[in-house]
């Protein structure tokens, strides 16, 4: 889109009015306008998903910093969970673990406590990861289909140009410039919609994998704490606890 604006700005006003975006869409007719509208909708929703997911992911990443700084300083899981935000993803993992531990005491069949806790925590992690992944399939779909949607507009533009050549009996550049310009514009718009969607999808997926690893590590730590009766407890790092790292001892 920026290329189109720069090209139009560098041209004469009358040329820009004749071969700009709006004249090109009018040249293609209702089909081109419909294709352009679809791509605009795809682009708007793609950027909406990208920014909302970035905000959601950053919130979970900040929650993990809070966990490392405060949670393991508590004497019990209940006390540690109370220090976390009410809607924290990590508090959900702890609450599910505490509930699973209570449920295990009610079982009549002999089931290993570790297996029961691990299954409950895994379901909790899957629920959080699934929520973080909502909307990403739409980005993948846009990235895969937008170039072809733009290509459809390109085909229509080329076909319109060929019809005008056939009617005129010769390739008059003045008569085919409009349809050909409409075809190229549709190709450019398709790429403009697809490329940000693909980049956002890959970036958000990578951040989700980072969050999934932190959730898995925290889940294992909670299981270790429960299985050891509170004896196995991670030590908060100096940076997370807000204390400076100890200075090296000089010999």
C-alpha positions, 0 to 999 in steps of 0.5 A: 500500500505504501508503494502505491501511495509513493507512486501516486505522489510522484506522478502528476495529479491528473495521472494519479487521479486516473491510475490511482487505487480508486480508479483501479478498483472501479476498473475491475468492477464489483468483483475487484471491489469485493476482493479488496474489501475481503483483503482489508477485513483480513488485514484488520483482523490480523493486526487486531489478533496480533496486538491482543495476543501480544498484550496477553502473552506479555501479561503471562510473561510478567506473571512468571516474573512475579512467581519467581520473585514471590511464590516460593517465598511462601510457606505453603502453596495456598499462601503462595497462590494468595500472593499471585493475581487472581486471574494469573495463569500460574495461580490456575496451575497451583489451584488445580494442583491443590484440588487434584491433591484433595481429589486423590485422597477420595479415590478408592482405586490405587492410583499413584499420587504423582501420576494423578497430580501430573495428569491434572497439571497437564490438563491445566497447562493445556487449557492455558496454552489452548487459550493463548493459541486462539486466533493464531490459526486465523493468522496462518490462514490469512498468510496462506490465502491472501496472496491467492485472493490478490491473485484472483484480482490480478487474473480479473485485471489481466482478463479485462486488459485482454478483452480491451485489446481484442475489442481495439484490435491492437495493444493500445497502452492507454486502454490497457494501463487501467486493467493492468494497473488494477492487476498489479495493485491486487497482487501488491495488496495480497502480499501486504496482507499476507506478509505481516500475518505470517511474521506475526504468526511465527513470532507469536508461536515462538512466544507461546512456546516460551510460555509453555516451557515456563508453565511446564517447569513451574508445574514440575516444581509444584509437583515436586513440592507436593510429593516431598511434603514441602521439602523440595522447594526452588530457591528464588534467584537474586534478580527475581527476589530483588536482591543484588547478586553476591560479589565474588570473593577475592582470594 
